Amino acid sequence: MFVVNENDLEYRFGDSGPKYLMKGPRMNFAVVAFQPGQDFQAHYHNIMEENFYIIEGKVDVIVDGKVSTLEKGEFIHIEPGEIHYLKNAYDAPVKMVSCLAPFQEVDKVNVDNPVY
C-alpha cells in the first residue's frame, strides 16, 4: 500500500499534461490538465487501453477521427490501436483522470496530429 497527494506532484508541462500518481506495476493512474487552447499529440497504444474521466471543464477527444466533446462526469474508454488526440478548444481549463492498463514501460506511438 502507498498514499500519494496530488499536490505533491507536478504536471509534465508545468500547468498541463499528465501528473502521474502511479506508474506501474499493473497500471498507470494520472490527473491530466489542459489550459484553453492546449492539446496533446495524437497517439495510440499497442497493448494498453486508456480511460479518461472528466472532473471539470470540457475537452474534445478525437478517436480514429470521431470527435466526442466530453464534460464533467463523462467517461471515455479507448482501446489499444485506436488513435486518439485531445484538445481543449474551450475558454476554461479541463481536468480529468487517466488510467492506462495493463502497464507497459513503453507503449505509446505518436502520429501526426489530425485536423478537425
MOPAC internal coordinates of N, CA, C and O (Angstrom, degrees):
PM7 1SCF
backbone

  N    0.0000 0     0.00 0     0.00 0    0    0    0
  C    1.4442 1     0.00 0     0.00 0    1    0    0
  C    1.5244 1   110.13 1     0.00 0    2    1    0
  O    1.2310 1   121.04 1   -31.38 1    3    2    1
  N    1.3237 1   115.62 1   148.62 1    3    2    1
  C    1.4562 1   120.74 1   170.88 1    5    3    2
  C    1.5197 1   108.91 1  -153.42 1    6    5    3
  O    1.2310 1   120.81 1   -20.85 1    7    6    5
  N    1.3162 1   116.06 1   159.15 1    7    6    5
  C    1.4542 1   122.80 1   179.88 1    9    7    6
  C    1.5200 1   107.95 1  -125.72 1   10    9    7
  O    1.2310 1   120.44 1   -44.88 1   11   10    9
  N    1.3234 1   116.77 1   135.12 1   11   10    9
  C    1.4617 1   122.42 1   179.61 1   13   11   10
  C    1.5282 1   107.97 1  -128.57 1   14   13   11
  O    1.2310 1   120.37 1   -39.94 1   15   14   13
  N    1.3090 1   116.89 1   140.06 1   15   14   13
  C    1.4578 1   121.48 1   174.26 1   17   15   14
  C    1.5222 1   108.01 1  -105.17 1   18   17   15
  O    1.2310 1   120.68 1   -56.79 1   19   18   17
  N    1.3089 1   116.30 1   123.21 1   19   18   17
  C    1.4628 1   121.80 1  -179.37 1   21   19   18
  C    1.5285 1   111.82 1   -52.27 1   22   21   19
  O    1.2310 1   119.80 1   143.99 1   23   22   21
  N    1.3160 1   117.99 1   -36.01 1   23   22   21
  C    1.4624 1   121.95 1  -177.14 1   25   23   22
  C    1.5269 1   113.52 1   -66.49 1   26   25   23
  O    1.2310 1   120.04 1   164.99 1   27   26   25
  N    1.3325 1   117.52 1   -15.01 1   27   26   25
  C    1.4627 1   121.61 1   178.84 1   29   27   26
  C    1.5266 1   112.64 1   -87.26 1   30   29   27
  O    1.2310 1   120.16 1   175.82 1   31   30   29
  N    1.3230 1   117.31 1    -4.18 1   31   30   29
  C    1.4638 1   122.17 1  -175.72 1   33   31   30
  C    1.5230 1   110.11 1  -117.33 1   34   33   31
  O    1.2310 1   120.77 1   -14.63 1   35   34   33
  N    1.3450 1   116.13 1   165.37 1   35   34   33
  C    1.4609 1   120.89 1  -178.46 1   37   35   34
  C    1.5199 1   110.92 1  -121.56 1   38   37   35
  O    1.2310 1   121.60 1   -28.78 1   39   38   37
  N    1.3382 1   114.54 1   151.22 1   39   38   37
  C    1.4591 1   120.40 1   174.02 1   41   39   38
  C    1.5214 1   108.76 1   -69.87 1   42   41   39
  O    1.2310 1   120.16 1   -29.54 1   43   42   41
  N    1.3042 1   117.31 1   150.46 1   43   42   41
  C    1.4626 1   122.83 1  -177.65 1   45   43   42
  C    1.5310 1   112.66 1   -56.72 1   46   45   43
  O    1.2310 1   120.23 1   142.08 1   47   46   45
  N    1.3274 1   117.17 1   -37.92 1   47   46   45
  C    1.4634 1   120.68 1  -175.48 1   49   47   46
  C    1.5285 1   112.06 1  -111.79 1   50   49   47
  O    1.2310 1   119.88 1  -144.68 1   51   50   49
  N    1.2978 1   117.83 1    35.32 1   51   50   49
  C    1.4583 1   121.76 1   178.75 1   53   51   50
  C    1.5138 1   112.58 1    84.23 1   54   53   51
  O    1.2310 1   120.08 1   100.13 1   55   54   53
  N    1.3485 1   117.44 1   -79.87 1   55   54   53
  C    1.4586 1   120.83 1  -179.69 1   57   55   54
  C    1.5221 1   112.69 1  -107.36 1   58   57   55
  O    1.2310 1   120.64 1  -170.88 1   59   58   57
  N    1.3339 1   116.38 1     9.12 1   59   58   57
  C    1.4617 1   118.84 1  -176.48 1   61   59   58
  C    1.5216 1   111.62 1  -155.75 1   62   61   59
  O    1.2310 1   122.03 1    -4.07 1   63   62   61
  N    1.3389 1   113.72 1   175.93 1   63   62   61
  C    1.4534 1   120.77 1  -178.76 1   65   63   62
  C    1.5172 1   110.87 1    89.23 1   66   65   63
  O    1.2310 1   120.23 1    10.78 1   67   66   65
  N    1.3255 1   117.16 1  -169.22 1   67   66   65
  C    1.4611 1   120.19 1  -179.19 1   69   67   66
  C    1.5285 1   112.25 1   -80.43 1   70   69   67
  O    1.2310 1   121.89 1   -30.17 1   71   70   69
  N    1.3061 1   113.99 1   149.83 1   71   70   69
  C    1.4649 1   123.32 1   171.39 1   73   71   70
  C    1.5321 1   104.50 1  -126.90 1   74   73   71
  O    1.2310 1   120.59 1   -78.58 1   75   74   73
  N    1.3340 1   116.48 1   101.42 1   75   74   73
  C    1.4630 1   120.47 1  -173.93 1   77   75   74
  C    1.5177 1   111.66 1   -77.97 1   78   77   75
  O    1.2310 1   121.04 1   -59.51 1   79   78   77
  N    1.3287 1   115.61 1   120.49 1   79   78   77
  C    1.4516 1   121.18 1   173.76 1   81   79   78
  C    1.5284 1   109.67 1   -87.55 1   82   81   79
  O    1.2310 1   121.05 1   157.50 1   83   82   81
  N    1.3411 1   115.61 1   -22.50 1   83   82   81
  C    1.4652 1   120.96 1   178.06 1   85   83   82
  C    1.5261 1   108.57 1  -155.47 1   86   85   83
  O    1.2310 1   120.58 1   -45.60 1   87   86   85
  N    1.3342 1   116.50 1   134.40 1   87   86   85
  C    1.4666 1   122.71 1   173.07 1   89   87   86
  C    1.5184 1   106.87 1  -126.81 1   90   89   87
  O    1.2310 1   120.64 1   -74.95 1   91   90   89
  N    1.3299 1   116.38 1   105.05 1   91   90   89
  C    1.4502 1   121.53 1  -178.98 1   93   91   90
  C    1.5164 1   111.58 1    74.73 1   94   93   91
  O    1.2310 1   119.54 1    -3.56 1   95   94   93
  N    1.3024 1   118.48 1   176.44 1   95   94   93
  C    1.4575 1   126.16 1     5.17 1   97   95   94
  C    1.5275 1   114.79 1   -83.69 1   98   97   95
  O    1.2310 1   119.91 1   167.38 1   99   98   97
  N    1.3557 1   117.77 1   -12.62 1   99   98   97
  C    1.4618 1   119.07 1  -179.19 1  101   99   98
  C    1.5193 1   113.43 1  -114.34 1  102  101   99
  O    1.2310 1   120.12 1   160.62 1  103  102  101
  N    1.3349 1   117.38 1   -19.38 1  103  102  101
  C    1.4641 1   121.03 1  -179.54 1  105  103  102
  C    1.5232 1   109.66 1  -159.20 1  106  105  103
  O    1.2310 1   120.86 1   -15.04 1  107  106  105
  N    1.3296 1   115.97 1   164.96 1  107  106  105
  C    1.4675 1   122.80 1   170.75 1  109  107  106
  C    1.5177 1   107.30 1  -106.84 1  110  109  107
  O    1.2310 1   121.00 1   -36.72 1  111  110  109
  N    1.3428 1   115.69 1   143.28 1  111  110  109
  C    1.4583 1   121.56 1   177.06 1  113  111  110
  C    1.5166 1   107.26 1  -135.16 1  114  113  111
  O    1.2310 1   120.19 1   -55.50 1  115  114  113
  N    1.3354 1   117.25 1   124.50 1  115  114  113
  C    1.4561 1   120.54 1  -175.87 1  117  115  114
  C    1.5203 1   111.33 1  -141.55 1  118  117  115
  O    1.2310 1   121.56 1   -25.03 1  119  118  117
  N    1.3251 1   114.61 1   154.97 1  119  118  117
  C    1.4517 1   122.62 1   165.90 1  121  119  118
  C    1.5242 1   104.82 1  -100.28 1  122  121  119
  O    1.2310 1   120.35 1   -46.37 1  123  122  121
  N    1.3334 1   116.94 1   133.63 1  123  122  121
  C    1.4569 1   121.57 1  -176.78 1  125  123  122
  C    1.5246 1   108.78 1  -122.95 1  126  125  123
  O    1.2310 1   120.69 1   -44.13 1  127  126  125
  N    1.3338 1   116.28 1   135.87 1  127  126  125
  C    1.4653 1   120.92 1   177.70 1  129  127  126
  C    1.5251 1   109.75 1  -129.28 1  130  129  127
  O    1.2310 1   121.07 1   -36.37 1  131  130  129
  N    1.3262 1   115.55 1   143.63 1  131  130  129
  C    1.4580 1   122.31 1   172.33 1  133  131  130
  C    1.5162 1   108.17 1  -134.87 1  134  133  131
  O    1.2310 1   120.81 1   -48.67 1  135  134  133
  N    1.3139 1   116.05 1   131.33 1  135  134  133
  C    1.4568 1   122.00 1   174.81 1  137  135  134
  C    1.5309 1   108.18 1   -81.05 1  138  137  135
  O    1.2310 1   119.99 1   -16.84 1  139  138  137
  N    1.3357 1   117.63 1   163.16 1  139  138  137
  C    1.4723 1   119.54 1   178.19 1  141  139  138
  C    1.5302 1   111.47 1   -52.04 1  142  141  139
  O    1.2310 1   121.07 1   -47.93 1  143  142  141
  N    1.3384 1   115.57 1   132.07 1  143  142  141
  C    1.4544 1   121.96 1   178.86 1  145  143  142
  C    1.5243 1   115.24 1    87.31 1  146  145  143
  O    1.2310 1   119.77 1   167.65 1  147  146  145
  N    1.3329 1   118.04 1   -12.35 1  147  146  145
  C    1.4654 1   120.32 1  -178.69 1  149  147  146
  C    1.5217 1   111.10 1   -83.51 1  150  149  147
  O    1.2310 1   121.59 1   -23.68 1  151  150  149
  N    1.3418 1   114.57 1   156.32 1  151  150  149
  C    1.4506 1   120.47 1   178.34 1  153  151  150
  C    1.5204 1   109.41 1  -143.56 1  154  153  151
  O    1.2310 1   121.05 1    -0.05 1  155  154  153
  N    1.3234 1   115.59 1   179.95 1  155  154  153
  C    1.4596 1   122.66 1   178.22 1  157  155  154
  C    1.5118 1   106.74 1  -134.44 1  158  157  155
  O    1.2310 1   120.25 1   -49.44 1  159  158  157
  N    1.3055 1   117.13 1   130.56 1  159  158  157
  C    1.4672 1   123.04 1  -173.67 1  161  159  158
  C    1.5286 1   112.62 1   -51.82 1  162  161  159
  O    1.2310 1   121.69 1   -39.06 1  163  162  161
  N    1.3200 1   114.36 1   140.94 1  163  162  161
  C    1.4613 1   121.03 1   176.54 1  165  163  162
  C    1.5251 1   109.11 1   -60.58 1  166  165  163
  O    1.2310 1   121.48 1   -41.04 1  167  166  165
  N    1.3302 1   114.77 1   138.96 1  167  166  165
  C    1.4625 1   120.30 1  -179.00 1  169  167  166
  C    1.5332 1   109.19 1  -161.55 1  170  169  167
  O    1.2310 1   121.55 1    -7.32 1  171  170  169
  N    1.3064 1   114.65 1   172.68 1  171  170  169
  C    1.4589 1   120.66 1   171.97 1  173  171  170
  C    1.5134 1   107.89 1  -144.18 1  174  173  171
  O    1.2310 1   121.36 1   -12.44 1  175  174  173
  N    1.3193 1   115.00 1   167.56 1  175  174  173
  C    1.4545 1   121.75 1   177.82 1  177  175  174
  C    1.5222 1   107.81 1  -120.20 1  178  177  175
  O    1.2310 1   120.72 1   -40.62 1  179  178  177
  N    1.3133 1   116.24 1   139.38 1  179  178  177
  C    1.4644 1   120.46 1   178.86 1  181  179  178
  C    1.5220 1   112.47 1   -74.89 1  182  181  179
  O    1.2310 1   120.25 1   142.48 1  183  182  181
  N    1.3181 1   117.14 1   -37.52 1  183  182  181
  C    1.4672 1   121.56 1  -173.41 1  185  183  182
  C    1.5215 1   112.25 1  -119.50 1  186  185  183
  O    1.2310 1   120.17 1   139.27 1  187  186  185
  N    1.3275 1   117.28 1   -40.73 1  187  186  185
  C    1.4620 1   120.14 1  -174.17 1  189  187  186
  C    1.5264 1   111.79 1   -77.45 1  190  189  187
  O    1.2310 1   120.92 1   -39.33 1  191  190  189
  N    1.3250 1   115.85 1   140.67 1  191  190  189
  C    1.4543 1   122.04 1   167.85 1  193  191  190
  C    1.5186 1   106.32 1   -94.30 1  194  193  191
  O    1.2310 1   120.33 1   -28.25 1  195  194  193
  N    1.3399 1   116.98 1   151.75 1  195  194  193
  C    1.4583 1   120.34 1  -177.70 1  197  195  194
  C    1.5236 1   109.80 1  -128.52 1  198  197  195
  O    1.2310 1   121.47 1   -40.34 1  199  198  197
  N    1.3205 1   114.80 1   139.66 1  199  198  197
  C    1.4539 1   121.91 1  -179.65 1  201  199  198
  C    1.5200 1   109.00 1  -127.40 1  202  201  199
  O    1.2310 1   120.88 1   -38.05 1  203  202  201
  N    1.3345 1   115.92 1   141.95 1  203  202  201
  C    1.4588 1   121.83 1   175.21 1  205  203  202
  C    1.5217 1   108.80 1  -126.34 1  206  205  203
  O    1.2310 1   121.03 1   -43.10 1  207  206  205
  N    1.3270 1   115.64 1   136.90 1  207  206  205
  C    1.4581 1   122.39 1   174.02 1  209  207  206
  C    1.5231 1   106.71 1  -125.29 1  210  209  207
  O    1.2310 1   120.18 1   -55.91 1  211  210  209
  N    1.3226 1   117.25 1   124.09 1  211  210  209
  C    1.4560 1   121.96 1  -174.56 1  213  211  210
  C    1.5311 1   109.94 1   -84.43 1  214  213  211
  O    1.2310 1   121.30 1   -57.48 1  215  214  213
  N    1.3398 1   115.13 1   122.52 1  215  214  213
  C    1.4585 1   121.96 1   179.65 1  217  215  214
  C    1.5309 1   110.68 1   -91.26 1  218  217  215
  O    1.2310 1   120.86 1   137.93 1  219  218  217
  N    1.3322 1   115.95 1   -42.07 1  219  218  217
  C    1.4640 1   120.45 1   178.00 1  221  219  218
  C    1.5229 1   109.77 1  -154.20 1  222  221  219
  O    1.2310 1   121.00 1   -27.40 1  223  222  221
  N    1.3301 1   115.70 1   152.60 1  223  222  221
  C    1.4568 1   120.72 1   178.33 1  225  223  222
  C    1.5145 1   112.97 1    86.81 1  226  225  223
  O    1.2310 1   121.86 1    17.37 1  227  226  225
  N    1.3280 1   114.05 1  -162.63 1  227  226  225
  C    1.4688 1   122.49 1  -176.54 1  229  227  226
  C    1.5207 1   107.44 1  -143.69 1  230  229  227
  O    1.2310 1   119.93 1   -37.68 1  231  230  229
  N    1.3426 1   117.74 1   142.32 1  231  230  229
  C    1.4532 1   122.07 1  -177.92 1  233  231  230
  C    1.5262 1   109.28 1  -147.90 1  234  233  231
  O    1.2310 1   120.95 1   -34.22 1  235  234  233
  N    1.3323 1   115.78 1   145.78 1  235  234  233
  C    1.4639 1   121.08 1   172.23 1  237  235  234
  C    1.5165 1   107.98 1   -91.85 1  238  237  235
  O    1.2310 1   121.05 1   -52.66 1  239  238  237
  N    1.3280 1   115.59 1   127.34 1  239  238  237
  C    1.4615 1   121.81 1   174.72 1  241  239  238
  C    1.5226 1   106.12 1  -116.09 1  242  241  239
  O    1.2310 1   121.04 1   -62.53 1  243  242  241
  N    1.3234 1   115.62 1   117.47 1  243  242  241
  C    1.4563 1   120.98 1  -178.56 1  245  243  242
  C    1.5205 1   107.38 1  -104.73 1  246  245  243
  O    1.2310 1   120.55 1   -60.39 1  247  246  245
  N    1.3314 1   116.56 1   119.61 1  247  246  245
  C    1.4576 1   122.79 1  -179.15 1  249  247  246
  C    1.5162 1   108.09 1  -120.97 1  250  249  247
  O    1.2310 1   120.97 1   -63.30 1  251  250  249
  N    1.3357 1   115.75 1   116.70 1  251  250  249
  C    1.4683 1   121.59 1  -178.14 1  253  251  250
  C    1.5344 1   111.51 1    48.76 1  254  253  251
  O    1.2310 1   120.82 1  -138.51 1  255  254  253
  N    1.3357 1   116.03 1    41.49 1  255  254  253
  C    1.4513 1   122.04 1   176.03 1  257  255  254
  C    1.5148 1   116.07 1    87.37 1  258  257  255
  O    1.2310 1   119.63 1   170.48 1  259  258  257
  N    1.3319 1   118.31 1    -9.52 1  259  258  257
  C    1.4644 1   121.52 1  -179.82 1  261  259  258
  C    1.5257 1   109.27 1   -94.45 1  262  261  259
  O    1.2310 1   120.47 1   -55.84 1  263  262  261
  N    1.3394 1   116.71 1   124.16 1  263  262  261
  C    1.4600 1   122.66 1  -178.34 1  265  263  262
  C    1.5281 1   110.07 1   -89.69 1  266  265  263
  O    1.2310 1   121.16 1   -53.57 1  267  266  265
  N    1.3316 1   115.39 1   126.43 1  267  266  265
  C    1.4655 1   121.66 1   171.92 1  269  267  266
  C    1.5197 1   106.96 1  -120.78 1  270  269  267
  O    1.2310 1   120.44 1   -56.01 1  271  270  269
  N    1.3120 1   116.75 1   123.99 1  271  270  269
  C    1.4581 1   121.03 1   176.24 1  273  271  270
  C    1.5234 1   106.83 1   -95.18 1  274  273  271
  O    1.2310 1   121.38 1   -64.68 1  275  274  273
  N    1.3357 1   114.97 1   115.32 1  275  274  273
  C    1.4599 1   120.96 1  -175.91 1  277  275  274
  C    1.5154 1   110.45 1  -107.58 1  278  277  275
  O    1.2310 1   121.11 1   -37.07 1  279  278  277
  N    1.3325 1   115.49 1   142.93 1  279  278  277
  C    1.4535 1   122.39 1   178.65 1  281  279  278
  C    1.5235 1   109.72 1  -126.21 1  282  281  279
  O    1.2310 1   121.41 1    -5.69 1  283  282  281
  N    1.3367 1   114.92 1   174.31 1  283  282  281
  C    1.4624 1   122.29 1  -179.41 1  285  283  282
  C    1.5221 1   111.40 1   -43.00 1  286  285  283
  O    1.2310 1   121.31 1   -49.65 1  287  286  285
  N    1.3337 1   115.10 1   130.35 1  287  286  285
  C    1.4586 1   121.25 1   177.96 1  289  287  286
  C    1.5137 1   114.93 1    91.32 1  290  289  287
  O    1.2310 1   120.03 1   172.18 1  291  290  289
  N    1.3401 1   117.54 1    -7.82 1  291  290  289
  C    1.4638 1   119.73 1  -179.03 1  293  291  290
  C    1.5208 1   111.10 1   -95.56 1  294  293  291
  O    1.2310 1   121.51 1   -24.03 1  295  294  293
  N    1.3249 1   114.71 1   155.97 1  295  294  293
  C    1.4586 1   124.02 1  -173.83 1  297  295  294
  C    1.5221 1   108.27 1  -133.00 1  298  297  295
  O    1.2310 1   120.76 1   -36.20 1  299  298  297
  N    1.3426 1   116.16 1   143.80 1  299  298  297
  C    1.4655 1   120.32 1   174.11 1  301  299  298
  C    1.5224 1   108.83 1  -135.24 1  302  301  299
  O    1.2310 1   120.83 1   -41.13 1  303  302  301
  N    1.3208 1   116.03 1   138.87 1  303  302  301
  C    1.4625 1   123.65 1   176.99 1  305  303  302
  C    1.5235 1   108.14 1  -110.96 1  306  305  303
  O    1.2310 1   120.30 1   -49.10 1  307  306  305
  N    1.3329 1   117.02 1   130.90 1  307  306  305
  C    1.4586 1   122.68 1  -178.84 1  309  307  306
  C    1.5245 1   108.73 1  -121.15 1  310  309  307
  O    1.2310 1   120.78 1   -56.68 1  311  310  309
  N    1.3056 1   116.11 1   123.32 1  311  310  309
  C    1.4698 1   122.55 1  -177.74 1  313  311  310
  C    1.5284 1   111.43 1   -78.06 1  314  313  311
  O    1.2310 1   120.00 1   -22.89 1  315  314  313
  N    1.3353 1   117.60 1   157.11 1  315  314  313
  C    1.4658 1   120.14 1   172.60 1  317  315  314
  C    1.5333 1   109.49 1   -55.95 1  318  317  315
  O    1.2310 1   120.67 1   -38.67 1  319  318  317
  N    1.3294 1   116.33 1   141.33 1  319  318  317
  C    1.4598 1   121.53 1   178.69 1  321  319  318
  C    1.5180 1   114.54 1    89.26 1  322  321  319
  O    1.2310 1   119.62 1   163.40 1  323  322  321
  N    1.3395 1   118.33 1   -16.60 1  323  322  321
  C    1.4604 1   120.48 1   179.09 1  325  323  322
  C    1.5343 1   109.15 1   -81.75 1  326  325  323
  O    1.2310 1   120.94 1   -56.32 1  327  326  325
  N    1.3249 1   115.80 1   123.68 1  327  326  325
  C    1.4682 1   120.31 1   179.79 1  329  327  326
  C    1.5202 1   107.85 1   -75.50 1  330  329  327
  O    1.2310 1   121.24 1   -52.64 1  331  330  329
  N    1.3296 1   115.24 1   127.36 1  331  330  329
  C    1.4629 1   119.16 1  -179.64 1  333  331  330
  C    1.5225 1   111.90 1  -132.88 1  334  333  331
  O    1.2310 1   122.29 1   -31.55 1  335  334  333
  N    1.3276 1   113.23 1   148.45 1  335  334  333
  C    1.4546 1   124.20 1  -174.29 1  337  335  334
  C    1.5159 1   107.17 1  -142.96 1  338  337  335
  O    1.2310 1   120.01 1   -44.59 1  339  338  337
  N    1.3303 1   117.58 1   135.41 1  339  338  337
  C    1.4533 1   121.62 1  -179.02 1  341  339  338
  C    1.5185 1   109.96 1  -119.61 1  342  341  339
  O    1.2310 1   120.71 1   -41.50 1  343  342  341
  N    1.3241 1   116.25 1   138.50 1  343  342  341
  C    1.4629 1   120.54 1   178.69 1  345  343  342
  C    1.5192 1   109.70 1  -145.09 1  346  345  343
  O    1.2310 1   121.42 1   -47.16 1  347  346  345
  N    1.3349 1   114.90 1   132.84 1  347  346  345
  C    1.4506 1   120.60 1   172.06 1  349  347  346
  C    1.5234 1   107.07 1   -94.67 1  350  349  347
  O    1.2310 1   120.61 1   -84.09 1  351  350  349
  N    1.3183 1   116.44 1    95.91 1  351  350  349
  C    1.4667 1   122.47 1  -178.55 1  353  351  350
  C    1.5245 1   111.08 1   -94.43 1  354  353  351
  O    1.2310 1   120.52 1  -162.02 1  355  354  353
  N    1.3220 1   116.62 1    17.98 1  355  354  353
  C    1.4562 1   121.18 1  -172.52 1  357  355  354
  C    1.5302 1   110.91 1  -115.62 1  358  357  355
  O    1.2310 1   120.29 1    -0.86 1  359  358  357
  N    1.3229 1   117.05 1   179.14 1  359  358  357
  C    1.4613 1   120.30 1  -171.93 1  361  359  358
  C    1.5248 1   114.41 1   -97.64 1  362  361  359
  O    1.2310 1   119.90 1  -166.68 1  363  362  361
  N    1.3206 1   117.80 1    13.32 1  363  362  361
  C    1.4637 1   121.54 1   178.55 1  365  363  362
  C    1.5313 1   109.43 1  -135.40 1  366  365  363
  O    1.2310 1   119.89 1   -27.61 1  367  366  365
  N    1.3218 1   117.82 1   152.39 1  367  366  365
  C    1.4683 1   120.22 1   177.35 1  369  367  366
  C    1.5276 1   111.11 1   -62.34 1  370  369  367
  O    1.2310 1   121.02 1   -25.71 1  371  370  369
  N    1.3169 1   115.66 1   154.29 1  371  370  369
  C    1.4594 1   121.60 1   173.06 1  373  371  370
  C    1.5200 1   107.72 1  -118.97 1  374  373  371
  O    1.2310 1   120.99 1   -37.25 1  375  374  373
  N    1.3223 1   115.70 1   142.75 1  375  374  373
  C    1.4683 1   121.86 1   176.58 1  377  375  374
  C    1.5157 1   107.24 1  -133.29 1  378  377  375
  O    1.2310 1   120.87 1   -47.41 1  379  378  377
  N    1.3235 1   115.95 1   132.59 1  379  378  377
  C    1.4572 1   120.54 1  -177.47 1  381  379  378
  C    1.5192 1   111.18 1  -145.98 1  382  381  379
  O    1.2310 1   121.34 1   -15.17 1  383  382  381
  N    1.3053 1   115.04 1   164.83 1  383  382  381
  C    1.4621 1   122.70 1   174.85 1  385  383  382
  C    1.5163 1   107.50 1  -101.26 1  386  385  383
  O    1.2310 1   120.78 1   -40.72 1  387  386  385
  N    1.3389 1   116.12 1   139.28 1  387  386  385
  C    1.4653 1   122.10 1   176.29 1  389  387  386
  C    1.5243 1   108.84 1  -124.47 1  390  389  387
  O    1.2310 1   120.99 1   -48.43 1  391  390  389
  N    1.3252 1   115.71 1   131.57 1  391  390  389
  C    1.4648 1   121.86 1   174.86 1  393  391  390
  C    1.5200 1   107.77 1  -126.12 1  394  393  391
  O    1.2310 1   120.47 1   -49.40 1  395  394  393
  N    1.3246 1   116.70 1   130.60 1  395  394  393
  C    1.4574 1   122.47 1   177.14 1  397  395  394
  C    1.5248 1   109.09 1  -124.90 1  398  397  395
  O    1.2310 1   120.62 1   -46.28 1  399  398  397
  N    1.3307 1   116.41 1   133.72 1  399  398  397
  C    1.4661 1   120.12 1   179.17 1  401  399  398
  C    1.5275 1   109.02 1  -157.87 1  402  401  399
  O    1.2310 1   119.41 1   -23.76 1  403  402  401
  N    1.3393 1   118.72 1   156.24 1  403  402  401
  C    1.4566 1   126.48 1    -7.68 1  405  403  402
  C    1.5314 1   110.61 1   -72.29 1  406  405  403
  O    1.2310 1   120.76 1   -28.34 1  407  406  405
  N    1.2984 1   116.15 1   151.66 1  407  406  405
  C    1.4558 1   121.84 1  -175.99 1  409  407  406
  C    1.5267 1   111.70 1   -58.96 1  410  409  407
  O    1.2310 1   121.86 1   -45.68 1  411  410  409
  N    1.3304 1   114.05 1   134.32 1  411  410  409
  C    1.4648 1   122.56 1   171.92 1  413  411  410
  C    1.5220 1   106.11 1  -135.61 1  414  413  411
  O    1.2310 1   119.97 1   -44.57 1  415  414  413
  N    1.3030 1   117.66 1   135.43 1  415  414  413
  C    1.4649 1   120.79 1  -179.86 1  417  415  414
  C    1.5290 1   110.80 1   -61.19 1  418  417  415
  O    1.2310 1   120.60 1   136.18 1  419  418  417
  N    1.3315 1   116.47 1   -43.82 1  419  418  417
  C    1.4678 1   121.88 1   177.95 1  421  419  418
  C    1.5219 1   107.38 1  -133.80 1  422  421  419
  O    1.2310 1   120.60 1   -62.71 1  423  422  421
  N    1.3478 1   116.46 1   117.29 1  423  422  421
  C    1.4586 1   119.53 1  -177.77 1  425  423  422
  C    1.5272 1   112.13 1  -149.78 1  426  425  423
  O    1.2310 1   119.56 1   179.37 1  427  426  425
  N    1.3271 1   118.44 1    -0.63 1  427  426  425
  C    1.4616 1   122.14 1  -177.09 1  429  427  426
  C    1.5277 1   109.75 1   -93.03 1  430  429  427
  O    1.2310 1   120.73 1   -49.03 1  431  430  429
  N    1.3361 1   116.20 1   130.97 1  431  430  429
  C    1.4488 1   122.50 1   178.32 1  433  431  430
  C    1.5260 1   107.17 1  -120.30 1  434  433  431
  O    1.2310 1   119.92 1   -67.36 1  435  434  433
  N    1.3346 1   117.76 1   112.64 1  435  434  433
  C    1.4631 1   121.92 1   179.01 1  437  435  434
  C    1.5243 1   111.58 1   -75.70 1  438  437  435
  O    1.2310 1   121.06 1   -35.43 1  439  438  437
  N    1.3233 1   115.58 1   144.57 1  439  438  437
  C    1.4641 1   122.68 1   175.25 1  441  439  438
  C    1.5205 1   107.67 1  -132.11 1  442  441  439
  O    1.2310 1   120.26 1   -14.47 1  443  442  441
  N    1.3360 1   117.11 1   165.53 1  443  442  441
  C    1.4675 1   120.13 1   177.62 1  445  443  442
  C    1.5192 1   109.79 1   -59.37 1  446  445  443
  O    1.2310 1   121.25 1   -39.45 1  447  446  445
  N    1.3402 1   115.21 1   140.55 1  447  446  445
  C    1.4730 1   119.59 1   178.73 1  449  447  446
  C    1.5220 1   110.59 1   -63.60 1  450  449  447
  O    1.2310 1   120.77 1   -48.19 1  451  450  449
  N    1.3212 1   116.13 1   131.81 1  451  450  449
  C    1.4555 1   118.52 1   177.65 1  453  451  450
  C    1.5279 1   110.41 1   -75.21 1  454  453  451
  O    1.2310 1   121.04 1   -22.96 1  455  454  453
  N    1.3079 1   115.61 1   157.04 1  455  454  453
  C    1.4572 1   121.19 1   175.03 1  457  455  454
  C    1.5239 1   106.53 1  -101.23 1  458  457  455
  O    1.2310 1   120.75 1   -46.69 1  459  458  457
  N    1.2964 1   116.18 1   133.31 1  459  458  457
  C    1.4707 1   119.18 1   177.25 1  461  459  458
  C    1.4945 1   110.69 1  -143.48 1  462  461  459
  O    1.2310 1   120.10 1   180.00 1  463  462  461

